[in-house]
């Protein structure tokens, strides 16, 4: 395509045609985005053109942000009023660049040149924002490498690259409108630096914010503040030994169920509530009153309930293994927290440092302790990554999601996770079969996720049942069924 700006690259005079279709603006924005000189012949931006480009940029941002955040969400219209500082600075830099060109050439200053240059930069931003935004969201959701956080290294790199590219391309367009060093080129360099840095230092408000799902009125907005005092530390020294001392030995000829619940993430109340519910269900419905160890990190129970740390989990497994009849009894372990694609089970108890638990660690502890029959339940995002490391002839392992999808209901306002509610507060109150309950849970969770608007696909809860554990589970189910008649 030929260069339409003339040998000096100046913008056309205002007497040329004033109206150009949107496609023409996007074409020139694309030329500018790949560092070509935009063809401004026939372009002259009026208020309607600039308004159209600004509206399209806002709509692009609204759409991309909506795709990037999981529901439930609500639209915050007040966010439209934020983030305009960079737009104003861009307009001012265009005015400086066009004025410097006019002063250098000796021609009169034309305000229409400022509007046209501003329109080209808006079109440039629109052309870059849409494909790079789509790439960013795709990286955020489907990055092949495990992400440590919701916005991992790859998505963040896409975002930073977009800002740098946009700043450099705009600087090239503006630079070509000046003919000599001076204040105008300093303004262009400053504009480029702010274009790249301002969204990082002071990001505009999000158009979408998390909506509060239905919840009980007694659910707090956040966990109580945890202040580690000497009294709490002294109580914790006693908490686990006392909890383990209360455990009863297995009964010969009776398939007993032992249980450990593990909730290591203190910043979300939902996990401690779920651990408490599952612990109580095991005590009352699975005849494990003196055979349950509850481990959780939460400010409200910091002095009473043993903390959910890897060492406490290992010690609990070792103690239960010493008490149970390993040829017939079953150890049930329920872990509930946030999860990562590499299998990490998130742990947090500020200001304390708590190590994460990985699947191979749990398998190693169970094997070393000699626990033969195990039911392992993991309620976390990407928890399907635990299935293969934990599976074995004597193991039933079930998860809230597969290895590629998030689970649902682990937000600050959730009463229980979707998996925890469906599995333990509903299905296992009507059956003693973990397999039957899990089979019933799958379509129920799929329906609820669709109704809630989950955008990254069905969580797809997983289950794997070893041949050797079916007999003990059947004996436990028959005994509990007989007790409940």
C-alpha positions in Angstrom: 0.0 0.0 0.0 1.4 3.4 -0.9 2.3 6.1 1.6 -0.4 8.8 1.4 0.9 11.3 3.9 3.4 13.1 1.6 7.2 13.2 1.9 7.2 15.0 5.2 4.5 12.8 6.9 2.4 15.8 7.9 -1.4 15.5 8.3 -3.7 16.8 5.5 -5.3 20.2 5.5 -8.8 20.5 6.8 -10.3 21.2 3.4 -10.0 17.5 2.3 -12.9 15.0 2.6 -14.1 14.9 6.2 -15.9 11.5 6.4 -14.3 8.1 6.4 -15.9 4.8 7.3 -14.9 2.9 10.4 -13.0 0.3 8.4 -10.7 3.0 7.0 -9.9 4.2 10.5 -9.2 0.6 11.7 -7.0 0.1 8.6 -4.9 3.1 9.4 -4.8 2.1 13.0 -3.5 -1.3 11.9 -0.8 0.4 9.7 0.3 2.4 12.7 0.3 -0.7 15.0 2.9 -2.3 12.8 5.0 0.9 12.7 3.9 1.9 9.1 3.1 5.5 8.3 -0.7 5.8 8.4 -2.3 7.0 5.2 -4.2 10.2 6.4 -5.4 11.4 3.0 -9.1 11.7 3.2 -9.2 11.4 7.0 -10.5 14.2 9.1 -11.9 13.3 12.6 -14.9 15.1 13.8 -16.6 14.7 17.2 -18.8 11.8 15.9 -15.7 9.9 14.7 -13.9 10.3 18.0 -16.9 9.4 20.0 -17.4 6.3 18.0 -13.8 5.1 18.5 -14.0 5.9 22.2 -17.2 4.0 22.6 -15.8 1.0 20.8 -12.7 1.0 23.1 -15.0 1.0 26.2 -17.2 -1.8 24.8 -14.0 -3.8 24.0 -12.8 -3.4 27.6 -16.2 -4.4 29.0 -16.4 -7.5 26.9 -12.8 -8.7 27.5 -13.1 -8.1 31.3 -16.4 -10.0 31.4 -14.7 -13.0 29.8 -11.7 -12.9 32.1 -13.7 -13.1 35.4 -15.8 -16.0 36.6 -19.4 -15.3 37.6 -21.3 -14.5 39.6 -20.5 -10.9 38.7 -22.3 -7.6 38.3 -21.7 -4.7 36.0 -20.3 -1.5 37.7 -21.3 1.4 35.5 -19.3 3.8 37.6 -16.1 2.3 36.2 -16.8 4.0 32.9 -15.9 7.3 34.6 -12.5 6.1 35.6 -9.3 5.6 33.6 -9.6 8.7 31.3 -6.4 10.4 32.4 -4.3 8.6 29.8 -6.9 9.6 27.1 -6.6 13.3 28.1 -2.8 13.1 28.1 -2.8 11.5 24.6 -5.0 14.3 23.3 -2.6 16.9 24.8 0.4 15.2 23.3 -1.3 15.1 19.9 -1.9 18.9 20.2 1.8 19.5 21.0 3.0 17.3 18.1 0.7 19.0 15.5 1.5 22.5 16.8 5.3 21.8 16.6 4.9 20.7 13.0 3.0 23.8 12.2 5.6 26.1 13.8 8.4 24.3 12.1 6.8 24.4 8.6 5.6 28.0 8.9 2.0 26.9 8.2 -0.8 27.9 10.4 -1.9 25.6 13.3 -4.9 23.5 12.4 -7.0 22.0 15.2 -8.4 19.4 12.9 -4.9 17.9 12.6 -5.0 17.3 16.3 -8.3 15.5 16.1 -7.2 13.4 13.2 -4.0 12.3 14.9 -5.9 11.6 18.0 -8.3 9.4 16.0 -5.5 7.4 14.5 -4.1 6.7 18.0 -7.5 5.6 19.2 -7.8 3.3 16.2 -4.3 2.0 16.9 -5.3 1.2 20.5 -8.5 -0.5 19.4 -6.7 -2.6 16.8 -4.1 -3.8 19.4 -6.5 -4.1 22.3 -8.9 -6.6 20.8 -6.5 -9.4 19.6 -4.0 -8.9 22.5 -6.9 -8.8 25.0 -8.3 -12.1 23.6 -4.8 -13.6 23.8 -4.4 -12.4 27.4 -7.8 -14.0 28.5 -6.9 -17.2 26.6 -3.6 -17.3 28.4 -5.3 -16.6 31.7 -7.7 -19.5 31.2 -5.8 -22.1 29.2 -2.1 -21.6 29.8 -0.4 -24.9 29.4 2.0 -24.4 32.2 0.8 -24.4 35.9 -0.1 -20.9 37.1 0.9 -19.9 40.6 -2.0 -17.4 40.8 -5.1 -16.5 38.8 -2.9 -14.1 36.6 0.2 -16.2 36.1 3.5 -15.4 34.4 2.3 -16.0 30.8 -0.9 -13.9 31.0 1.0 -11.1 32.8 3.6 -11.2 30.0 0.9 -10.8 27.4 -0.5 -7.8 29.2 2.9 -6.1 29.6 3.8 -6.8 26.0 0.6 -5.1 24.9 1.3 -2.0 26.9 4.8 -1.7 25.6 3.8 -2.3 22.0 1.0 0.2 22.2 3.3 2.8 23.8 6.0 2.3 21.2 3.6 2.3 18.2 1.9 5.5 19.4 5.3 7.2 20.0 6.4 6.4 16.4 3.2 8.0 15.0 3.7 11.1 17.2 7.4 11.3 16.5 6.8 11.5 12.8 4.6 14.6 13.4 7.6 16.5 14.8 10.4 17.8 12.7 13.0 18.8 15.3 14.2 18.0 18.8 12.5 20.0 21.6 9.6 20.1 24.0 7.4 18.2 21.6 9.6 15.1 21.4 10.2 15.2 25.2 6.4 15.2 25.5 6.2 12.1 23.2 8.8 10.2 25.3 6.9 11.1 28.4 3.6 10.0 26.9 5.2 6.6 25.9 6.5 6.1 29.4 3.1 6.9 30.9 1.2 4.7 28.4 3.3 1.7 29.5 3.5 2.5 33.3 0.2 4.2 34.3 -2.1 1.1 33.8 0.3 -0.8 36.1 0.7 1.8 38.7 -2.9 3.0 38.8 -5.1 0.6 36.9 -8.6 1.8 36.1 -11.6 0.4 37.9 -13.0 -2.9 36.7 -16.3 -2.9 34.8 -17.2 -6.2 36.5 -17.1 -6.9 40.2 -17.9 -10.1 42.0 -21.6 -10.4 42.9 -22.5 -11.7 46.3 -24.2 -15.1 45.9 -27.1 -16.0 48.1 -25.8 -16.8 51.5 -26.9 -17.1 55.1 -27.1 -13.8 57.0 -24.6 -15.0 59.5 -21.8 -15.3 56.9 -19.2 -12.6 57.5 -17.5 -10.6 54.8 -14.2 -12.1 55.9 -12.6 -14.1 58.6 -11.9 -12.5 62.0 -8.4 -10.9 62.4 -5.9 -13.4 63.7 -3.5 -12.1 66.4 -1.1 -14.9 67.5 -0.7 -14.5 71.2 1.3 -16.5 73.7 -1.9 -18.1 75.0 -2.9 -19.3 71.5 0.6 -20.7 70.9 0.5 -22.5 74.3 -3.0 -23.9 73.5 -1.8 -25.1 70.1 1.1 -27.0 71.7 -1.6 -29.0 73.5 -4.3 -29.1 70.9 -3.1 -31.8 68.6 -1.8 -34.2 71.3 -5.2 -33.9 73.1 -7.1 -34.5 69.9 -5.0 -37.6 69.0 -5.3 -38.9 72.6 -9.1 -38.9 72.3 -9.0 -41.3 69.4 -10.3 -44.8 70.1 -8.7 -48.0 68.7 -10.3 -50.0 66.1 -12.7 -52.8 67.0 -11.8 -56.3 65.9 -14.3 -57.7 63.3 -15.8 -54.2 62.8 -15.0 -52.0 59.8 -14.5 -48.6 61.5 -14.1 -45.4 59.7 -11.4 -42.9 60.9 -11.5 -39.4 59.5 -9.3 -36.3 59.1 -10.5 -33.0 57.7 -7.9 -30.5 56.6 -8.7 -26.8 55.8 -5.4 -24.9 55.5 -6.6 -21.6 53.9 -7.6 -19.2 56.7 -8.6 -16.2 54.5 -11.9 -17.9 53.3 -14.4 -18.9 55.9 -16.0 -21.4 53.5 -13.2 -23.9 54.1 -13.4 -24.0 57.8 -17.2 -24.3 57.6 -16.9 -27.2 55.2 -14.3 -28.9 57.4 -16.6 -28.6 60.4 -19.6 -29.9 58.5 -17.7 -32.9 57.1 -16.2 -33.7 60.5 -19.6 -33.7 62.2 -21.1 -35.8 59.4 -18.4 -38.4 59.9 -19.0 -38.4 63.6 -22.8 -38.7 63.5 -23.7 -40.6 60.3 -20.5 -42.7 59.8 -20.2 -43.9 63.4 -16.8 -42.2 63.9 -17.5 -40.2 67.1 -14.1 -40.8 68.7 -12.2 -41.3 65.4 -12.2 -37.8 63.8 -9.4 -35.3 63.8 -10.3 -31.8 62.5 -7.4 -29.7 61.3 -8.1 -26.1 60.2 -6.6 -22.7 60.0 -9.0 -20.0 61.2 -8.8 -17.1 63.6 -12.0 -18.1 65.4 -10.6 -21.6 66.3 -6.9 -20.8 66.6 -6.7 -21.7 70.2 -8.9 -24.7 70.1 -8.6 -26.7 66.9 -5.2 -28.0 65.8 -3.8 -26.1 62.9 -3.9 -27.5 59.4 -0.2 -27.8 58.7 1.6 -30.6 56.7 3.3 -31.8 59.9 0.0 -32.0 61.9 -1.5 -33.9 59.0 1.3 -36.4 58.9 1.2 -36.8 62.7 -2.5 -37.5 62.6 -2.1 -40.1 59.9 0.7 -41.8 61.9 -1.4 -41.9 65.1 -4.5 -43.2 63.4 -2.5 -45.9 61.6 -1.2 -47.0 65.0 -4.8 -47.3 66.4 -6.7 -48.8 63.4 -7.0 -52.4 62.4 -5.2 -52.0 59.1 -6.7 -55.1 57.5 -10.3 -53.8 57.8 -10.6 -50.2 58.9 -10.7 -47.2 56.5 -9.1 -43.8 56.8 -11.2 -41.0 55.3 -9.3 -37.7 54.5 -11.1 -34.6 53.3 -9.0 -31.7 52.1 -10.6 -28.4 51.2 -8.9 -25.2 49.9 -7.9 -23.4 46.7 -6.0 -25.5 44.3 -3.5 -25.0 41.5 -2.9 -26.9 38.3 0.3 -28.4 39.5 -1.5 -30.0 42.5 -0.6 -27.4 45.2 -3.3 -27.2 47.9 -3.2 -23.5 49.0 -2.3 -22.8 52.6 -2.4 -19.4 54.4 -2.7 -18.3 58.0 -1.3 -14.7 58.1 0.9 -13.7 59.7 2.2 -17.3 60.1 3.9 -19.1 57.2 2.2 -22.5 56.3 3.6 -24.9 53.8 1.4 -26.3 51.0 0.5 -30.0 50.7 1.1 -31.9 47.4 -0.4 -35.2 46.3 2.9 -37.1 46.4 3.4 -36.0 50.1 0.0 -37.4 51.2 0.6 -40.6 49.3 4.0 -41.0 50.9 2.7 -40.4 54.4 -0.1 -42.9 54.0 2.2 -45.5 52.6 4.8 -45.0 55.3 2.2 -45.3 58.0 0.9 -48.5 56.6 -2.7 -47.3 56.0 -4.1 -49.9 53.6 -7.7 -48.7 53.0 -8.2 -45.0 52.2 -11.0 -42.7 51.0 -9.4 -39.3 49.9 -11.7 -36.4 49.1 -10.2 -33.2 47.6 -12.5 -30.1 47.3 -10.4 -27.6 45.3 -9.8 -26.2 41.8 -7.9 -28.6 39.4 -8.1 -31.3 42.1 -8.3 -34.0 39.4 -4.5 -33.7 39.3 -4.6 -35.6 42.6 -6.3 -38.7 41.2 -3.3 -40.4 39.6 -0.8 -39.9 42.4 -3.3 -41.1 45.0 -4.9 -44.0 43.2 -4.2 -47.6 44.2 -6.0 -50.9 44.9 -6.9 -49.9 48.4 -7.9 -46.3 47.6 -11.0 -44.4 46.7 -10.1 -40.9 45.6 -12.8 -38.3 44.6 -12.4 -34.7 43.6 -14.4 -31.6 43.1 -13.0 -31.0 39.6 -10.8 -32.5 36.9 -7.2 -31.5 36.3 -8.1 -28.7 33.8 -11.1 -26.9 35.4 -11.9 -24.9 38.5 -14.4 -26.0 41.0 -17.0 -23.5 42.3 -18.2 -21.9 45.4 -14.9 -21.1 47.2 -15.4 -17.4 47.4 -15.5 -15.3 50.5 -19.3 -15.1 50.6 -19.9 -18.8 49.9 -21.4 -20.9 52.7 -20.0 -24.1 51.3 -18.3 -25.1 48.1 -20.6 -26.6 45.4 -18.9 -30.0 45.8 -19.0 -29.8 49.6 -22.7 -28.9 49.7 -23.8 -31.5 47.2 -21.6 -34.3 48.5 -21.6 -33.9 52.2 -24.6 -31.7 53.1 -27.0 -33.5 50.7 -26.1 -36.8 49.1 -24.3 -38.5 52.0 -27.2 -37.7 54.3 -29.2 -40.2 52.2 -26.6 -42.9 51.5 -23.5 -44.4 53.0 -22.0 -45.1 49.7 -19.3 -42.7 48.5 -19.5 -44.0 45.0 -23.3 -43.5 44.8 -23.1 -40.1 46.3 -20.4 -39.0 43.9 -22.4 -40.3 40.9 -25.4 -38.3 42.1 -23.3 -35.2 42.6 -21.9 -34.9 39.1 -25.1 -33.9 37.2 -26.3 -31.8 40.2 -23.1 -29.7 40.2 -23.2 -29.4 36.4 -26.7 -28.0 36.5 -25.9 -25.6 39.4 -22.7 -24.3 37.6 -24.7 -23.6 34.5 -27.3 -21.8 36.4 -24.6 -19.7 38.2 -23.0 -18.8 34.8 -19.7 -20.6 35.3 -17.6 -19.6 32.2 -14.6 -22.0 32.2 -16.7 -25.1 31.7 -18.1 -27.9 33.8 -15.8 -28.7 36.8 -16.2 -32.4 36.0 -15.7 -34.1 39.5 -13.6 -37.2 39.3 -13.6 -40.5 41.1 -11.3 -43.6 41.0 -12.0 -46.7 43.0 -9.4 -49.4 43.6 -10.5 -53.1 43.6 -9.3 -53.9 47.0 -11.2 -51.2 48.9 -14.6 -52.2 47.5 -15.0 -55.0 50.1 -14.3 -52.9 53.2 -16.5 -50.1 51.9 -19.4 -52.5 51.2 -19.0 -53.9 54.8 -19.0 -50.4 56.2 -22.1 -49.4 54.2 -24.0 -52.5 55.2 -23.2 -51.9 58.9 -24.2 -48.3 58.8 -27.4 -49.0 56.9 -28.4 -51.5 59.5 -27.7 -49.0 62.3 -29.8 -46.4 60.7 -32.9 -48.6 60.2 
